[in-house]
Every structure is written in structure tokens, then in C-alpha cells.
Amino acid sequence: MKVAKLVGSRFKERPADCVIDSHALMVRGGYMKNVGNGIYSEFPLLKRITAKIENIIRQEMDAIDGQEVLFPVVLPAELWDESGRYDSVGSELLRFTDRSDSRMVLAMTHEEAAVHLVREYAQSYTKYPFMIYQLQRKFRDEARPRAGMIRVREFTMKDAYSFHTSQEDLEQYYRKCYKAYNRIFQRAGIPDVVTVASDSGMMGGSISHEYMLLTPVGEDSIVLCESCDYRANMEAAENKMQNDVSGEPVSLECVETPDCKTIEDVCRFLGADIQSSCKAVVYQKNSDDTFVVAFVRGDYEVNETKLRNLVGEEIHTAEITDASILVAGYIGPYGISDRAEYYLDVTLRGIPNLVAGANKEGCHYKGLNLERDLENARYVDISKIQQGSICPCCGRKTITIRRGIEVGNIFQLGTKYTKTMGMTYTDENGKQQYPVMGCYGIGVGRLAASICEAYHDEYGPVWPITIAPWEVQICCLRADDAETKAVADSLYCDLQNAGTEVLYDDREGVRPGAMFSDADLFGVPVRVVVSPRNLKEGCVEITTRDKSVKELVAVEQAVRSIQEIKEKLYAQIAQKVEPYEEG
């Protein structure tokens, strides 16, 4: 490919609406173009990268006996009625009717379609186990698209679904997928991806893991222990709370606290520590608007995922009016309306004297002792774990919080979908059983953007050679000079004949600085500069985008040297790839 013919423009200035570097570089470099909110078209540069990622994924899925299929993007709502998700999933699922008023959905995930595809085929235990996968465009009506390809509404996803006759068989295959995912990310050039325990969310199932690329610009909070191997997403991390609070309980006292509606205002007014305060965070159930109140220690935050799982249905931030059963700003667990559902977080356990709302306008309690003043006080984990907290695994206070981008996920779904959708098989004893399912996903565009985020400098991406748009770029600095052009043309042909992917910049009238600037934005791993000055010595300059190599090589040795450097770059990645296991 010649740069002069490459579709897509490059820009010098950083776009104002690009918050993270990968988004800015991929827009500046002519990788993608915004079509709508969270929707992008891919130029050839990005398409070549995502095609290579897809090829790696296919190879690794095939290596664990995956079989590629293709599901429709548009599905009849009846399939989602069968699973129960048509009503349970929120507005991120795009619902519509076709010209005959049939209800349809634009699929953002394909569990229902997978069960529908194989439920007639797999009616005997002899058909199991098996795994099917697809690479497909999907649409999720994301409320807050951000960061370019990191959080979008339309995206390409690899999703795989495995079917088993036992939980044990699922667990064995789950471990295979776990290792296959490690290989995918290692081959794509990001071996430092970590796995974390996660919440299954709307997917359902009992066990799930996310693959996280640790980076300061990540949208997820990752909980890590510095003393053991504990790793979890913030949504799933257990808060093992122990309050070290001394003091004897005092009598419960209702105190007027005028104009003090935040926990900070109340503590300041009463001269109390925020660590001895009880904060109320109020939600409502989506189904019937019943109030759900989460009580946590004043310096902690509510983990909405934990709370939602405990409630057992979707919730939203409450709207409290003068006619409500709750008094905004003065809500506490003692004397709260019996029409409100409330939960006490573990951060409140063992505190002898709490400050809390009195459920009366302008009033708070001092000296609230939950064990004494509430009947059957029961504590649940609904708070976010904090830096320096107790590790749920080793028990040490060595928890650290880091940011990360989710680049893949795997779930043990169990029988959630096969039961609701009536998929059964006949076992070896002639009995009807429900297959057990696993689910395994990777966002292709997000993975490309995440790799760019991990490997770039101020000038552009530094693509790993396994997914780079081209392996080598030739820069002909004086295309108007006959000898320079002839040498560059010859190199271009020779490298292509040797099976190397080459991007060739032979534009006339382009200054070296502008040509190198474009080359930096392309991020091609190996760069060959052909110039009159170097040709006077019979050489060309070969550099790598990561600046690890810079050398002058005789023209007649150039192809061999380029091939050697290319092979070395591939070998460096291959050294970090886990070997296949027998069986």
C-alpha cells in the first residue's frame, strides 16, 4: 500500500473532544471517524488492525475446539421473552417494531440466539460438550459513551458459548478458555493483562472473570492485594470491615440540626467524627418505586452492584418529595418507615455511638447503637472497599485500588438460559436434563484501543508487530530524485515478494518532518528511510518505532536485515505466549 492512496486524513492538532490519548491518536492518525454518539466508522488503518486481532481470536478459539457461527443482529423479542431478559434488561437494549408490528431487538449479546440455534441439535448427551462462537457487530445503547472505542454503542464482539452435561465439565472447559484468553492477549502484545473476579450482572451465572489492562485512564476500579494474589473488580470485591472503635454506649438523644442535610454538615455541627456517622443513600425499585435505603458509614460509598444483587431487581436513584414517606437529608435506620426497605452495611457494625438521621425534619440522633436500638440488626456488604482495607483472601490490610480497562470476560452461566428457554437433552439413563453453559466475550475495537493506550508516545501509537497495520514502512525522502526513488521502489517490491506487509510513502513534495510525523501516527514497527544522503554511503536507515533499533545497513543487505528485525520482534512476543497444554 502506498501512503498517497491510503484513505483517511491525518491531523497535527489534538481534537478537543478526545479525553484519552488513544482516542486522540486514532482520530488524528486517520483510524476512525465519528458517525454519531458512540458510533464510529473504521478507516483501513483500524480495519487492518482489528482484522489481525480477529484472526488471532479465531485461531485460539479453534484451538480449543470452537466452531464459528454467525447469529443475526436483529432478533425477535420472543427469544428474549423466553429468557426473561426482554423485561429485566434496561434501556441499553434497543427495542423496536418492524413494519408488521412484530416486536424486535437489536442484539447486544447473543445467549438467546445461541440456545435457539442448538436446542434441537443437542438433544442427546452424545452431542456434548461443544462450543460455538461468532465475531459480530452489536449495539448497546450505552448511556455515556466515552473514550473513543473504549466505551461505544456499536461494536464488534467475539462471543462464544459452550454447552456441557455437568458443572465439572464446564469448569474444565472454563479453564481452557481462561488459558486461551491469556494466549490471545499475549499474542496481541499485552501480556500484562490481569484477571479479576467480577460481578455477572445481567449475564447471570455464579462465577465470572474479567481480563483487565491496568492503566490510569481505565474506567473500572480494580482491587488488588499487595500480599497475595487476590484480584477483583470493585463491583465484586468483598469489604471485610472491622471497626476499631472504643468507648461506652451512651443514651440515644434526638438533637436539632437545622440546615444540616449532608453528613459532613451534621458531623461538623455536632463535633462528631465522620467515621462514627451513618449515611443514608436512597434508591427506588424500577418495578414499583418502593424506596430502598442503603445505610453506610459516613466515609464510605455504596456499591450499587452489590445492592442491586441484594434487592434482586433494577434500582434507580430516588426522587424524594414533600409527600414521600422519607425526609430528605434526615433519614436514619431508627424509626424509619416500615414501607421502606433498608439495609445496614458492614461498615456500621460495632460502632457504639452513631450519628444518624432521626427521620424528622431538622433532627438527628446522637448515641445510636444499632445492636441495642434496632431489633435484629443484620449487616450486609453493600459498600465499596477502600485503599488499605482488609484483604478478603489473606486478611492483611494490604488492599490497593488501581484503574483498568476491561478487554475480555468469561462467565459460568449454569442453566440460566437453557432452563428458561426449554433446552434439554436426554442423558445416558434416559432422563431429561438441562445443559450447563459458559460464555466468553472479547470486544475487538476496545482491545485495539486498549493496546494503543498501553503502547504509545506523544507522537503516535507503537503497535505490536502481531497486530500492526503493516510490518514495515518505507519512507522515500526524495521521491523526485531518480536514484532514491529507484532504490525505494526496489525495496518495496523485494519486501513484498518476501512476504512482508509494506506501507510505502513515496509522496513528492512532502517534507521529511511531515513524512516522519505521519509515520509516527501509523505506528508501523519497522521503518526504513531511503534518502540521498544515506545513499551516498550505499546505505539505508532502519529504525524501530519503539526506538530499540537504529542502524545504517548496506542497500544490498537491507531486505535481509529488515526480515531479521521483523522476526526478532515476532519472537519477543512469542516468548511471552503460554504454550498449549496437551489434551
Secondary structure as UniProt FT lines:
FT   HELIX           3..5
FT   TURN            16..17
FT   HELIX           21..28
FT   TURN            29..30
FT   STRAND          32..36
FT   TURN            37..38
FT   STRAND          39..42
FT   HELIX           44..63
FT   TURN            64..65
FT   STRAND          66..68
FT   STRAND          74..76
FT   HELIX           77..83
FT   HELIX           85..88
FT   TURN            91..92
FT   STRAND          94..97
FT   TURN            99..100
FT   STRAND          103..106
FT   HELIX           111..118
FT   TURN            119..122
FT   HELIX           125..127
FT   STRAND          130..139
FT   HELIX           148..150
FT   STRAND          154..164
FT   HELIX           167..187
FT   TURN            188..189
FT   TURN            191..192
FT   STRAND          194..197
FT   HELIX           201..203
FT   STRAND          207..214
FT   TURN            216..217
FT   STRAND          220..225
FT   STRAND          231..233
FT   TURN            234..236
FT   STRAND          253..256
FT   TURN            258..259
FT   HELIX           263..270
FT   HELIX           274..276
FT   STRAND          277..285
FT   TURN            286..288
FT   STRAND          291..297
FT   TURN            298..299
FT   HELIX           304..311
FT   STRAND          315..317
FT   TURN            322..323
FT   TURN            328..329
FT   TURN            334..335
FT   TURN            338..339
FT   STRAND          341..345
FT   HELIX           346..348
FT   TURN            349..350
FT   STRAND          354..357
FT   TURN            361..362
FT   STRAND          363..368
FT   HELIX           370..373
FT   TURN            375..376
FT   STRAND          379..380
FT   TURN            387..388
FT   TURN            392..394
FT   STRAND          399..414
FT   HELIX           416..420
FT   TURN            421..422
FT   STRAND          425..426
FT   TURN            428..429
FT   STRAND          432..433
FT   STRAND          436..443
FT   HELIX           444..454
FT   STRAND          456..457
FT   TURN            458..459
FT   STRAND          460..461
FT   TURN            465..467
FT   STRAND          472..476
FT   TURN            477..480
FT   HELIX           482..497
FT   TURN            498..499
FT   STRAND          502..505
FT   TURN            508..509
FT   HELIX           512..522
FT   STRAND          526..530
FT   HELIX           532..535
FT   TURN            536..538
FT   STRAND          539..544
FT   TURN            545..546
FT   STRAND          550..554
FT   HELIX           555..557
FT   HELIX           558..574
FT   TURN            575..576
//
